[in-house]
Amino acid sequence: MAYKKIGVLTSGGDAPGMNACVKAVFNRATEMGIEVVGIMGGYAGLINGDIVPMTRQMLNNAMTVGGTRLYSSRCPEFKTEEGMQAAIATCKREGIEALICIGGDGTFRGATDMTKRGIPSIGIPGTIDNDITATDYTIGLDTSTNTTLRMIDNLKDTCESHARLNVVEVMGRDCGQIALYAAIASGAVAVAIPEMPFDEEGTIKKIAALRASGKRGMIVVVSEGVLNPDGTRFAETFAKKIEAETGVETKFARFSHVVRGGRPTMRDRETAAHMAVRAVELLAEGKSNVVMCELNGLIRPVDIHFALIADRMYKNKLKEGDLEGFTPEQLEGMKQLCDKRREEIENLYKVAGHVGFR
C-alpha cells in the first residue's frame, strides 16, 4: 500500500517504552517515505482533531524517557458511533490514511473499529500489566517491575532495621505478574494475586513462625486486583489483620501509579522498537486489523478480533456469540494461549512460595 501519511497515538494507561515505540514508528515510516503525524491524547485527540506534525526535534531523546509525549486519555465517547465518525472525519480532513495505536485491550478495540470503517489500523501492546493473553509480553512490564522491586528493596532496609513487616500493594488490575516477579526477586514471604487462591490464615501462621525463628524484616506483596468479599481492596485490610494476630508491627504501602513512570529498561525499549518497525512494514504491505505480539521470542501479527476474544476467554468474560465465526483450529489456538498463560502464572506462584519459605 502506497500510504503517504499515517497517524500514531497512545491510549489508556501510559507505559514506559511508549515513547520508544512512537520514535521507532516515526523513524521507519520516514525511512520509507511515509509522513507521520502525532495524535495528541489518544482517541480523544482523534475525535477533537488534535493532530501535530512529528519531527525529529519533537522526539529528541524519546527512547530514554517514560510516559508518552503524545499524551494519553480514556475516551468513552469513542465507543459511540458518533465518536468514531468524528474520528474518521478527522482522518479524512487531515489526510491520515492509516493508524498505529499503542495501548491495551481498549486501544485494540478502537483500532479494529477504525479498520472496519475504512481506516486501516494496527495495535501495539503498551501496558505495564502484561494482561493481553495473545502476547507473552507487553511494553512496560519490565520497567514497572524493576521500579516496584527498587521500592520494595528500600522498604526491606527499614523493615530490617525496625523488625517490621510491610504489606505492599502493586498495580496489575486482574493480572498478578508484576506482583509475582517482584515477590520472587525481593524474597517476599508471601504474595497474593487474583489468579490464585490465597491462604490467608496459613500466611499469618507462617509470619508468626518466621518471627519466632528470629526473622526481622518481612515483605508481603499483594496485587491490586485481590479484593475482600465486599469488593474493597485486600492489602490494607490484611496488613491490619497481620499485626492484630501476630503482634508483628506491620505497615502498608500502596505504590500505585509511580510504577508507570521512569526511564524504560533495555527490554522495553528494544521490544517497543521491534514491534513498531514491524507494524509500519506490515501497514506498507497492506496488512491491518492486527496486534503485534511476542510469542516464543518472535514478534508477529495476530488478528485483533482473535486477540480480544482469546483475552475474554482467559478472563472468563465471554459474551454470547463471541466464539461465532471462528474455526475449530482458531478456537483451539485460543485455548492453548489460555492454558499457556495459566501454566506460566501457576509456575511463577510456586517459585514465589519456595523463595519465601524462610
N, C-alpha and C positions, 0 to 999 in steps of 0.2 A: 504494500500500500504506500503510495507516494504522499504521505502526510506532510503538510507544510508547517502546521502548528499543533502542538499538544499542550494540555494543561496538567499540572501536578498539584495535589492537595494532600494535607494531613488532617485526619479526622478522629474524633473520640479522644480518649486519654493519650497524652503525649508519652513518648518512649525514647530513651537515649538511643541514638542511631538514626532517628528520623531525618535529621539534617544531613547526615552522611548519605542517606538514601536519595534525598532531593538533589544533592550536588551530583551524585553519580548519574541520575536521570538527566540532569542538565548537560553534563559532560558528554555522555554517549549520544544523546539526541543532537547536540550541537555538532559533534563529530560527523554525524550522518546527514547534516544539513537541515535538521528539523528545528524550528523555533520552539522555545519552551516558555510558557507563562506560568506564574505562580498564582494560585487561588488562595486568597487570604482567609483564614478562619474556617476551613473545611467546607462542607456543603452549604453552610450559611453564606459564605463568600461567593459561592457559585450562584446562589439564588439572588443575592444582592448586587452581583456584578463587581465584586471587589477583586479585580484582576490586576496583576502587576507584571511588567516585563522582567524576566530573570536575566541577571548579569553576573559576570564573574565577581564583580565587586560585592554584590549582594550576598554571594555565597562564600566570600573570603573566610577561610578557616572553619567553614561549616562542618567539616569532617570531625573536628575536635570538640565541638560543644554539644551539650544536651538540649532538651526542649525541642521546639520547632520554630524556625524563623518564618514559616508560613502561618504560624499560629494554628489554633485548633478550637473546636467547639462541638457541642452536641446539638443537633438541629432537628427537632420534632417536625418542623414544617416540611422538611424534605421527604418525610414519609407519606405526605399527601400528594395527590396527582397535581394539584395546583402548584405545590412547591417544586415538583420535578419539572413541570412545564416551564416554570420560571427559570430553572437551571438550564434547561435546553435552550431557551430563548437567549440566555447569556452566552452560551457556547456559539450559537449561530451569529449573534451580533459581534462577538469577539473573534470569530473565525477559528474557534477551538474545535479540532476535528476528532480528538480522542483524549482520554484521560488516564492518568496513573494515580491511583487512590491508595494512600498509605494509612493503615489503621487496623481495627479489629473486625469482628463479625458484622457490626452495624455499618462499617465502611464498605464491606463487601456487598451487603445488601444494596447499598446505594450504587455501587459500581455496576451490579447486574441490572438494576433498574434503568440506569443510563444506557447500557448496552442495548437493552430491549427497545429503547426509544430512539435508537439511531446514533448514539454517541459511543463508539467502541471504548471499552474501559478494561483495565487490568488492575487487580488488587495486589498489594504487598503487605504482609502481616507485620505491623508495628504495634506491639502491645507487650508490656512487661510481664503479663500474667502467663504467657505461653499457653493460652486457653483456646487455641484453634486446633481442633483434633486432626485436621487434614495435613498438618505440618509438624515435624518433630521440633521445630524451633521457630520462635518469633523474635523479631528485632527488639531488643531492650531487656530481655530476660537476664543475660549475663551481667550487664551493668547494674541492674536493680538488685540482683542477688549479691553482688560484691559490695554494693553500698550498704545493704542490710547487714552483711557479715561484718563490715568495718564497725558499724554502730553496735552490734552485739559484742564484738571484741572489746570495745570501750566499756560497755556495761559490765563485762566479765571482770575487768580490772577492779572496779569499785565494789562489785559483788564479793570478790575475794577478800578485799580489804575489810569489809564490814560483815562478812559472813551472812550475806543476803542472797535471796533468790529474786530473779527478775522474770516476770512473765511478759514476753514481747509479742505484740500483735503486728503482723506484717500484711501487706497487700496481697492480692491474688484473686479476689472475687471468689468464684466457685472452684478455682484451681489452686491446689496446695503446693505447687512446685517451688515457688520462692521460699516458702516455709521449710520444705523438705531439704532443699540444698543448703539453706542457711543453718538448719539444725544439725545436719551431718557435719558441715565444715566447722561449726563452732563447738561441737561436742555437747550439745544441749541434752539435758537429762530426759526430755520428752518433747514431742511435737504433736500437735492436733491439727488435722486438715479435714476439709469437707468430705473427701472421698473415702475415708477410712473410719471405722468405729474407734472411738477413743475411750480407753479405760480410765475414767476419772478417779475412781477410788483406788485402783491399782497404782496410779501415778502418785497419788498422795502418800500411799504407804511406801512407795519407793523413795520419795523425797525424805520422809521421816527416817528411813533406814540409812540413806546416804548421810544425813546429818549425824545420826548416831555413830556412824563409822568414821566421822571426822571430816567429811567434805564440807567446805565453807561456801564458796561461790557456786551458784547454780543458775542455769537458764532454762526456761520452758518457752518454746516457740509455738505460737498459735496463728493459723491463717484467719484472716478477717471473715471468711465465709463460714466459720464454725459458729453456730448460734445456740442460744439457750432455747428451751421449749417454747418460750413466749416470743421468740423472734429477736430478742436483743442479743448483742454480741457476747460471746462466751468468755473471752480472755480476761477482762477486768473482773468479772464475777468469780472466775476461777482463782485469780490472784488472791482475792479476799478469803476464799474458802481454804486455800493452802495455808495461809497464815493462821486462820482460826483453828484448823485441825492439826497442824504440826508445830506451831509455835515458831516456825522459821520466818524471820522478817522478810516480807515479800513486797516488792514494788511492781508497778505496772507501767509499761511503756508502749505507746502506740506510735510507730514510725510514720505511718500514713504516707502522704504524698511526697515526703522528702526523698523517697527512693525512686521517684520518677526522674529526678534531676541528676546532674553530674556529667562529667565527661564520659562518653561511651568507651567501652573497652574495645580492644582489637577485635574480639569475636563479633561484637555488634557492628562495628564499622565495616568489617570485611563482608559479613552476611548482608548488610544493607546495600553495599556497593554491588555485590554479586547479583542479588535479586533485582536491583534497579537496572543494571545493564541488560540483563536478560529480558526484563519487562519491555524496555524500549525496543529491543531487537524483535521480540515477538509481535509487538504492535506493527512494526515495519513489515513483518511477514504476513500481516493481515489477520493475526490471531487476536482474540479479545474474550471477555467474559471468563477469564481465568484468574486464579490467585497463585502467586509464586510461592512454592512450598519447598522446604528442605526435607527430603525423605532419604534416609540411609546415607546421608552425607552428600547427596546430589540435589542441586537446585533444578526444579522442573515445574511446569504449569499444571494446575489441577482445575477442572471446571468449577466455577464459583458455586453453582447450584448444588453440585455434588458435595463440595466442601461444607456448605451451610447445613445441608441435611445430615451429613455424617456427624457434624457437631451436635445437632439436636439429638441424634441417636445416642451419642455418647452421654449426653447430659440428661437423657430421659425426658426430652421436651418435644418429642414428635407430635405433630398435629395430624388430624385426619386428612388423608390424601397426600401427605408429604412423600411417601415412598412410591407414589404412582409415576409411571413413565421411566423408571429405572430398570435396566436389565438385571437378570439374576446375578450376572457377573459383577455389575456395579454394586448391588446390594451386599454381595459377599465381600467386595472391597471395602465398603463402609464398615462392615462387621469386623474385618481384620484390623482396620485402623483403630476401632474402639477397643478391641482386645489388646492390641499393642500398647495403647495408652494406659489401660488398666494394669497391665503387667508391669509397665515401667513405674507407675505410681506405687504398686504393691512392693516391688523390689526396693525402691528408694526408702519406703516406710520401714521395711525390715532392716535395712542398713542403719537407718536412724536409730532404731531400737537397740541394735548391737553397740553402736558408738556411744549411746547414752547409758550403757549398762552400769557403769560405776564412775 
